[in-house]
Each structure stands twice: as structure tokens, then as C-alpha cells.
């Protein structure tokens, strides 16, 4: 599996976000908090409905990680084809420094949007979650956006989730993938 990641970047940094997305070879329109995440807004909170609601936050912006994922089967003697397809799931949970994958006590979850060639899908997850149907030994690269709602204020200019993002990691096969947080201070 091959993964590429950007650092966490505020969605409101539109020019930077679009430039990174373009450099990753992606052309699809990126989601915004008000369009593309299938969120409903009620009294300043955003929800993705389900039972129970899968996402809820009082937010002023979102942090995004932009990236691509591709998979190559290198198993000797075993090949995927249209006649012999297989399903694989790529799941990299978002974990805080304390090792808690239940982000912020289960109140706010990350969202993942994967841009498949036949359309995009939004997943309410706790990290990167990509279901893959393999019909050949190579799949991808496919673009994705991982988003975390955040609340920025004069008291928390980098947002309330800044420490969690800075100290946390995505987990793959027991290994941490640390992601930087891009702020105005490190332009």
C-alpha cells in the first residue's frame, strides 16, 4: 500500500488547500463544512444523521488532511482479476497521544471522503477508511480528505483540537503515522 498525506491544514485556507489537492493530481471539488459532507446544521452544530448521530460539533472551521492511497498485490501465486475479484479495507484509525481512538470522548469524530472514479463517498469514521474492490493487482491512486471539525476563537487561535492533532497519529499495522499541523505561525 502506498499513502501520501498533507499536514493538517485549515479548510478556510482555500488557496493552499486547493493547491495541495491539485499537486496530489486530484481534480474533484473539495467538500466544505456547508457543502459536500452531508452535514445538517442545527443551532450552530453540524450533524451527520444516523442512529445515533455520527458527527456533531460546534465548529468554526475544519482541519483537513489531503492524500492519496493505492494498493498493489504482491502475493506470489495469487492475483486479482475480473474473474477472481477480492475486497480489501484500508482502515487507519486516528489515535490521540493517550492512545484513545474514541476522539474527544466520542463527541466529535473525524470524517473521511474518498474520491472513487465512479463518484465520492463520505464515511463517518475515526480515521481513514477506504473499502476497495480489487479486480486487478493494482488499485488507485484514489484521493481522500480526512476532516476534523474545530472551534477557533481568540482563546484558542489554532483550534480546540490542535493538541490532539499535533500529538496524535494515524495508526497502520501498529505503526504511527505522525502528521504535522500547518498554522499561520509556520507559513
C-alpha positions in Angstrom: 0.0 0.0 0.0 1.2 3.5 -0.8 -0.1 6.5 1.0 0.6 10.2 0.6 -0.5 12.8 3.2 -0.5 16.5 3.6 -0.2 18.1 7.0 -3.4 19.1 8.8 -4.5 22.4 7.1 -7.5 24.6 7.9 -10.2 24.3 5.3 -10.5 28.1 5.3 -7.0 28.3 3.8 -8.8 27.7 0.5 -5.9 28.6 -1.9 -3.4 26.4 0.0 -5.9 23.5 0.3 -6.7 23.7 -3.5 -3.0 23.9 -4.4 -2.2 20.8 -2.3 -5.1 18.9 -3.8 -4.0 19.8 -7.3 -0.4 18.7 -6.6 -1.8 15.3 -5.5 -3.2 15.0 -9.0 -6.8 15.4 -7.9 -9.4 17.5 -9.8 -12.7 16.9 -7.9 -14.2 19.8 -5.9 -13.3 19.6 -2.2 -16.0 19.5 0.4 -16.7 22.4 2.7 -18.4 22.4 6.1 -21.6 23.6 4.4 -21.4 21.5 1.2 -20.2 18.0 0.5 -20.0 16.3 3.9 -23.8 15.6 4.0 -24.0 17.5 7.3 -27.0 19.2 8.7 -26.8 22.3 10.8 -28.8 23.0 13.9 -28.2 25.8 16.4 -24.5 26.1 15.4 -23.8 22.4 15.5 -23.2 20.2 12.5 -24.6 16.6 12.4 -24.4 13.6 10.1 -27.6 11.8 11.0 -27.7 8.2 11.9 -28.7 6.3 14.9 -27.1 7.9 17.0 -25.9 10.9 15.1 -22.3 10.0 13.9 -20.9 13.5 14.0 -21.7 16.6 16.0 -19.7 19.7 16.7 -19.9 23.4 17.3 -17.4 24.4 14.7 -16.0 27.5 13.0 -13.6 25.7 10.6 -12.3 22.2 9.7 -8.8 20.8 9.6 -8.1 18.7 6.5 -5.6 16.1 5.7 -5.4 15.5 1.9 -3.9 12.4 0.4 -4.0 9.5 -1.9 -4.0 5.8 -1.4 -3.1 3.0 -3.8 -2.8 -0.8 -3.3 -0.6 -3.3 -5.1 -1.0 -7.1 -4.6 2.5 -8.6 -4.4 1.4 -12.1 -3.2 3.2 -14.8 -5.2 0.7 -17.1 -6.9 -2.3 -15.1 -6.0 -3.7 -12.5 -8.4 -6.9 -10.4 -8.5 -8.8 -10.2 -11.8 -12.3 -9.6 -13.1 -12.9 -13.3 -12.8 -11.2 -13.5 -9.3 -12.1 -10.2 -7.5 -11.5 -9.5 -3.8 -12.4 -7.0 -1.3 -9.9 -5.2 0.9 -10.5 -2.5 3.5 -7.9 0.1 4.3 -8.5 1.5 7.8 -6.1 3.8 9.6 -7.7 4.9 12.9 -6.9 8.4 14.2 -5.4 8.0 17.7 -4.7 10.6 20.3 -1.4 10.7 22.2 -3.1 8.9 25.1 -3.9 6.0 22.7 -7.6 6.8 22.7 -9.3 6.2 19.3 -12.6 7.5 20.7 -11.8 11.0 19.7 -12.8 13.7 22.3 -14.8 11.2 24.4 -16.9 10.2 21.4 -18.4 13.6 20.9 -16.6 14.5 17.7 -15.5 12.1 15.0 -13.4 12.7 12.0 -15.0 12.4 8.6 -13.4 10.8 5.6 -14.4 11.4 2.0 -12.9 9.1 -0.6 -13.0 10.1 -4.3 -13.6 6.9 -6.3 -13.6 7.2 -10.1 -17.3 6.5 -10.2 -18.2 9.1 -7.6 -17.3 10.1 -4.0 -18.5 8.7 -0.7 -18.5 10.1 2.8 -17.6 7.9 5.7 -18.1 8.9 9.4 -15.1 7.3 10.9 -12.3 7.8 13.4 -9.6 8.0 10.6 -9.1 6.9 7.0 -11.5 4.2 5.9 -11.4 3.0 2.3 -13.3 -0.1 1.1 -11.6 -1.4 -2.0 -12.9 -3.9 -4.6 -9.8 -5.4 -6.3 -10.3 -6.6 -9.9 -6.6 -6.4 -10.8 -3.3 -6.5 -8.8 -3.1 -2.7 -8.7 -5.7 -0.2 -7.4 -5.5 3.6 -7.2 -4.3 6.1 -6.6 -7.5 7.4 -5.2 -7.8 10.8 -3.4 -9.2 11.2 0.0 -9.9 14.0 2.5 -9.9 13.5 6.3 -11.6 16.3 8.1 -12.0 17.2 11.8 -14.3 19.9 12.8 -12.7 22.5 15.1 -13.7 25.6 17.0 -11.3 28.6 16.7 -11.5 31.6 19.0 -9.3 34.3 20.4 -8.6 31.9 23.4 -7.8 29.0 21.0 -6.5 30.6 17.8 -5.2 27.2 16.4 -8.5 25.4 17.5 -9.6 23.2 20.3 -8.3 20.0 18.6 -4.8 21.4 17.8 -3.1 19.4 20.6 -4.9 16.2 19.7 -3.8 16.6 16.0 -0.3 17.6 16.9 0.2 14.8 19.4 -1.9 12.1 17.8 -1.3 9.9 14.8 -2.9 7.6 12.2 -2.2 4.0 13.0 -1.3 1.4 10.3 -0.2 -2.1 11.2 0.7 -0.9 14.7 2.9 1.9 13.4 2.2 5.6 14.0 2.0 8.0 11.1 2.5 11.4 12.6 1.1 14.4 10.7 2.2 18.0 11.1 -0.3 20.8 11.7 0.0 23.7 9.4 -0.8 27.0 11.1 -0.3 30.7 10.2 2.8 30.5 12.5 4.6 28.1 10.1 3.7 29.7 6.8 
